[in-house]
Amino acid sequence: MFLYFSHYLLLSITLVCARVAAQGHPQAVRLSVGSFMKKGEITPTYIYQASGKLEKGGCPKSVGISDCYSLFLASSGMLETTVEKRFFVPPQPHDGFVLNNTLTEAARGPSSGRTTKRRLDLDERGDDGGRQRTEFQSSWKYHLKNTATTNSFFHLTQLLRRDSPGGPVIFLDAVDGQAQITDVVRGCSPCASIDLSRFVDRTTYHVMTVTYGSRGSFLYRVIEAGKSGRTLLEYSAKGDMGDNGSVKHGMYRELVPGVQSATAYTGGYKAKRLN
């Protein structure tokens, strides 16, 4: 009887393990399904925008990222102008969108003129009162799986200004087979670059220090995580960084011919004020 029970218990455990393996990563929590544009809050100061698939968890152990998020953009679809038609979106202020009385701007579909853009961004929320003359440091880990690039933008990191005229100040792109940093304000492109093969399929540690304002400063280092600790990319600048801004990281790219699916993992995000 004991032998029979032991065999039954072993069979039950085997079946459970097989079922867990078939499901992939049962601990993963789906935040965005990838069939419509979605925004949400991870913490009161850490938000996401996703037109692709976004999960909390589901990252391979080999990437070595704690508190990890997995991101996926397919080779087609997943446009940021797609909305979930089942839900009515009431008017509410959020992330700079201009709202009408019924639907958000993203709900207007193709007429918005942004139908070729897809995004999976994790974003620190900017301060309503502005950040002029304040110094902030953000850090996180990131792992981009190998994917084809084009000559169109594929933002992995953005320092985004929230004051006028808005838009990115400095960003890290995967473009034309390069991982490169571009500074829009100072007209530097690329400011620093490496072959993409030195960036993909490995976990990188990112540290960005920003002093906001017209007399601001910027320092960004991309370091290979693990024992080597090699600096892969580094860029510094002084001058206008915007009076208010935030740091985005993830995947934001345009749907153009030659685009392939893209997968990334990110986590361990920390942000602190230094002064």
N, C-alpha and C positions, 0 to 999 in steps of 0.2 A: 504493500500500500504506500509506504514511504517512497519507494523507488518510483512508483507511478506518479505520485504527487510531485516529486522532484522533476520528472520528465515533463509533466504538465506545466509546472512553473517555468522551466527553462523555455518551453515552447511559447508560452505566453509572453515572456520577456523578449524573445526573438521576434515575435510578431509585432510587438509594440515598437521595438527598435527599427524594424523594417518599415513600419508605417511612418515613424518620425523621419527616417532617411528619405522616404519617398516624398514627404512634404517639404523637404529642403531645410528651411530655418524656421521651426515653429515658434521661436521666440520673437520673430520679426513682427512689428506692428505697422500695418499699411496706413500711411498718412495721405497718400495721393495715389489713385488708381491709374492715372495716365490717360484718361479718356476725356478730361475736361480740366480747365484751369482752376486751381484751388489755392487758397491762402489760409494760413493757420498760425497759431502761436505755440511755440515749444515752451518758452518761458515769457514773462512779461517784457523782457528785453531782447528776445531771440525768436525771430519769426521765419516763416518759409513761404515761398511762392513756387508752385509746381504745376507744370502742364504735363510732365512725365511721371514716371513711377518713383515714389519716395517712400522708403521704409525706415523705421527706427529699428536697428538691428539687422540681421540677415547678412552681416559682413563676414567674409572668411576670416578665421583666426590668423591666417598667415599674414594679413595686412597689419596686424598689431595695433589696431585703433580701438580704444575704449570708448564707450558711449557713442557707438558708431551709427551712421546713417548711410544707407545704400541708395544710389541714384541711378536711374536708367532713362535714356532717351532712345527711342527707336529710330530707324533710318527714314521713317516717314510719319506724318501725322504729329500728334502731341503738340498742337499749336497753342500758343498762349491766348488766342482769341476764342477757343472752344469753351463752351459753358455747358453745365449740366442742366438740361432743359426741364427736369422734373422739379427744380426748386425755384421759387421766386426769391430774388435777392433784394431785400429792403434797402433803402438809402441809408448809408452810414459812412463816415469818413474813415479811410484806411489807405495808408501807404501812398498818398498823393494822387489817388484816382479822383477825377472829377465826376461826381455822381448826378444822375438825373433823378426823377421821382420814382423810377421803377427798377432799373437795372444798372449794374456797373458798366463802365466804359467797355470792359472786356466782353460784356454780353452782347455788344452790338455786332460781333462777328466780322466778316470780311471788310465791312465799310471802315473799320478802324485803321486800315492800312498797315497792320502789323502781323499779317497772316502767315508770314514765313518765319517767325521767331518762336523758339521754344525755350523754356527756362526751367531750371531746378536750382533755386537759390536759397541758401540759408543766410540770414541777414540780421545784423544787430540793429535794433530800432534806434533811430536818431533821437536826440533830445529836442523837445519842443522849444526850449529856450535858447538853443544854439550852443555851439562848442568853441566859439572863438577864443583863442589863446589857451585852450586847454589841451593837454597831451594825453592820448590814449594809446594803449598797447593791446593788440589782439593777437591770439595765437591759436593754431589748430593743426590737425594732421589731415593729409589728403593723399589719395591713391587713385590715379586715373589709369584704367586699363587701356592697352594699346588700341588705337582707332585711327582711321584715315582722317586727314585734315584737308582743308581747302584753302583758298585765299580769302574766304569770308570769315568774319569774326567768330571766335569760339572762346568766350570769356570763362576763365576758371576762378579768377579773383577780381574784384572791383573795389576801389575806393570811390564811393559814389557821393557826390555833393547833393545836399538837400536844399541849398539856397539857390538863388538865381545865378546862372542860367540852368542849373541842374545838370544831370548826366555824369558820366564817369570822369574822374580826374586822372587816375592811373589804373591800369589793369594788366593782368597776366592773361595771355592768350595762347592757345594751341592753334597755330596757323602755318600753312605751307611747310609742314614738317619741322617746325620750330616751337619751342616754348619761349615766348618773348614778352618782355615788359614794355608797355607803351605809356608815355606821359602826354596826355592830350593838351594840358595847359602850357607846357613848355615845348611842345612840338617835337618830342623825341620819340622816334619809332624806327627800329627797336632801340630801347635804352640799354637793354641787356638781353642776351638770348643764348640758348644752347640747343643742340639737336634734340628733337622730341624723344628720341630713343633713350636719352639720358634721364628723362623725366617720367615716362610712362612705366607701368608695371613695377613700380616701387613706391614705398610710402615716403612722403615728404613732410617735413615740419616747417610751417610757415609762421613767421613773426613779423608783424607790421606795427610800426610805431609812428603815430601821426600827431603833430601839433596843428590844430586847425586855425584858420584865419588867413588874412592876406599876407602876413609875414610868418607863415607856418613852416613846418619841416616834415620830412617824410623819410623813413628808412624801412626797407622791405628785404627780408632774407628768406630764401627757400633753401632748406637744409635737408640732405638725405638722412632720413631717420635710421636709427640703429647704430652699430658700432662705428661706422665710418665717420658720421657727423660732418661730411663734406658739404661746403656751401656750393650749391648748384647755380643759384642766381642771387644777385644783390644789386639794389638800386637805391640811391638816396637823392633827395632834391630839397630845395628851399624855395619859398615863395607861396603863392596862393594855393591853399588846399581846401578852400570853401569855409564859410563860417559855421556850417553845420554839415554833418555827413555821417556815413556809416560804411561798414565793410561787408561786402557780399562775397560768398564763396560757394562754388558748386559747378553747374554747367549752364551756360546761356549761349545758344548758337542759332544761326540762321539755317533754314532748310533750303539748301541749294544742291544742284547736281553733284554727285560724288560723296555726299554725306553718308556715313555709316552709323550704325547704332553705337552708343557710347555708354559706358558704365563707370561709375566712380564711387568711392567710399570716403567719408569724411567724419570727423568727430574730435572729441577732446577740446572743444572750443572754449576759450577763456578770454575775457576782456576786462581791463582795469584802467582806471584813471591814474595817471602818474603825478599830477600836480594839483 
